[in-house]
Amino acid sequence: MIASRTDVLKWGLITAAGVIAGYVAVLLADARHYYTDDTEAQYAPMWVMLGNRLRDGQFSALVPYEWMAGNYALEEAGLYNPPQLLVHLLAPSMDNLAVYATVVKLVCSIIAALGVYRVCLAYGARAPWAAVAGIAFPLSGWFLFFDEASWWTSHTATAWLVHAWASSVRYTRGRGSPISVFVFLYLALTVQYAFPAVESALMVVTVAVGEFIYQRRWQPSARLLAAASCAALAAMVANLPGILSSQVTWRGNAKIHNDPFLTVPWSESLNASLPSTTPAFTAWWGHVQPLPMVYIAWFLIPALAFVGWQAARTSVREFSSIALFAAAVLMWTAGPGAIGPLRWPARVLPILAMTLLVLVCVLLSRYGTFTSLRRRAIAAGVLIGVLFLRSFSAAPQIVVRHLVAVAVVAAIGAVVVWLARTKGTAAACALIVVTMFPIAFAQVQAAPPTPMSYDFPERRSEMTAVFPDFTGVTLQLADRAILAPHDKTLEGAYGSLAIGNYAKNLGLQYVNGYTPIGHYPFAGMLCMAWDGSTCTDAFRRAFAAEPSTGRTIVDLMKVDRVVLHTAQYPDAGNHPAPPGWKWVNYPGHERYIWVLERENGLISTVNGAIADTANVSAASTSGDAVTIDAKVSAPNGGRIVFSRLAWPGYRITLNGNEIPSTTVANTFLAVDIPAGTDRADLRATWRPPGWQVGIGTAVAGLAGVAVLQWAFLRQRRQGSQIPAEDEQPTEESVGPDPDDRREPTPSLTSSV
């Protein structure tokens, strides 16, 4: 029996409400749960900065003063992703970033949950069981404690990926259009994060293979692969720059290697249903993790005892794509530790959770049974015992907590079985949903503070009120690792130091920023880390002379101010300032920073981006973030060095004729001016590398999906064999009717 549209809508609303209730439970346990680590240090400040630029009419693919983190054609900014642009656009109006990040993530989690709900329905699950899977997913271990709490790009990309999965199944089975596949895959591929791109490809391939096995026809799978290819072509404009710039970034290493960090042994899957689980694999906390990283849902494993496996065998082909997807991801979690830029296999645990929730809830919905109830209850008890043994083996020191969890799971499971038999599926599913919230509350409350948290303030107005009003371009030499916990307050270090992307909250121009991509040569020059921290030797390096120009690095960068972390440079202010610089006192900030400023004022605004000339007369005439214009003369030839990183994508012309660019110290953009040049027009322009190809592939992708949509509508109009929206597949094509159990006792698939 196919659920009515009313039931689908009703349980969809229940799914959304369940996600909201889950967020409330988590926030009651930790009000900052969704504002920690990368969210506070990378994403939220970036949203504010890019939002301000969007409001000013700027498409900020490159922000030159952010020397290592300012190439947003490569960073995880989602510049070609419309929902992400909306997040940017709204951010500057939000003072409390913790509240804003939480609301944005709530919306994203609702989207993800409804995606899981749609996948279950696409595979024939009843609406209540689909809602159970949808609500459980945002409360699964890794997704809750990492993707939702911190790693925004993985969070949002997964939300679009799961909808792409649902649309892919519907399209291959004739119940949905290629446009839906195209749109959701495009959104997943344009968050500018490698993991979702590979996961999306894996999903499409497994669905294509699974549907070929199921339908025994190649045409539906071919159409899906064509639609996915169109989405990949359209998304190329967002991904080509990263590929073509990888040689100068940290992500240029394409090697495959293995290490134990965040590789998850398959045995840890046996922890998936015990809320107290603390799995054993190497991560930030050592070998035993204090968080339920591999937890999925308390009912997932014990519920297998109530599946009518003999009946389910008739639908093995129908569900083969789910099993293939789950198996592929399970193998990935165990390693290798890094495949080029894809490191830390534990990051795919949410995809494993998603696939297993879909598989189990679809099986329960269509083949759940209470026949031989005593035998099934014993089997469920054995499965719970296995959960206990695995969790106890990983962390025997919390055996009491494991025993309490076993009792809770067994007791709730018994009540759910009773409800299903006496009150029906809806009541049982409702109880399963309700029990998720106190479990999530207990898990978050019991979790230790993450060592990756920055503990940034929440309100931008409060940050701005206490921070020095630094004009011009500032280079900060500081180390976050030596900040003590009591320093991480507005009254402490955060009133004086800008860690990560903190300066973006303040509207200040800092060289330092948070980047997972990095510019490899520049990072090596100043030993700058992903969070903008620097080593102690950075001060010497910054004021060292670059050999070919004789100019210091800070001169070539046209830095106006250097801020030194007093804990890293305790005596710096007691020594003479470097030539051309002076020590400046900022009252109230002496505890954390020494400040060096130029004796003659700002230089970042003098002569545009021209930092050094040799035998060349060069005067800047205009310029912006991606364009440099100047009048140049060089009777005997010479060289110009710009205060710009030599990112791939620069094109330099002299009087309209292209001339080659070069670099200084593998870092600074430079150009050799030919002899005889007299008042010539020099122009340096930057565009994301491959942008013309990207536009071409985007046009091709749009044209391709238009053709597929035309073919889809034509088949519908001609009354082809594609089933209608609510048409049940025939017995001949998919096997026996899933409602034909021939079982005398009530089942978990009883109508709602």
Salt bridges, closest charged atoms under 4 A:
ASP7 OD1 - LYS10 NZ 3.63
GLU40 OE1 - ARG32 NH2 2.95
GLU66 OE1 - LYS504 NZ 2.85
ASP95 OD2 - ARG459 NH1 3.46
GLU211 OE2 - ARG173 NH2 2.94
ASP259 OD2 - HIS257 NE2 3.49
GLU268 OE2 - ARG390 NH2 2.72
GLU318 OE2 - ARG173 NH1 3.56
GLU318 OE2 - ARG366 NH1 2.71
GLU458 OE2 - ARG32 NH1 3.45
ASP487 OD1 - HIS486 NE2 3.54
ASP487 OD1 - ARG591 NH2 3.84
ASP531 OD2 - ARG480 NE 2.89
ASP537 OD1 - ARG540 NE 2.80
ASP537 OD2 - ARG541 NE 2.90
ASP555 OD2 - ARG551 NE 3.95
ASP555 OD1 - ARG598 NH1 2.60
GLU597 OE2 - ARG561 NE 2.92
ASP612 OD1 - ARG551 NH1 3.23
ASP629 OD1 - ARG683 NE 2.69
GLU658 OE1 - ARG651 NE 3.27
ASP681 OD1 - LYS631 NZ 2.71
GLU725 OE2 - ARG170 NH2 2.91
ASP726 OD2 - ARG5 NH2 3.68
ASP739 OD1 - ARG126 NH2 2.80
ASP740 OD2 - ARG742 NH1 2.75
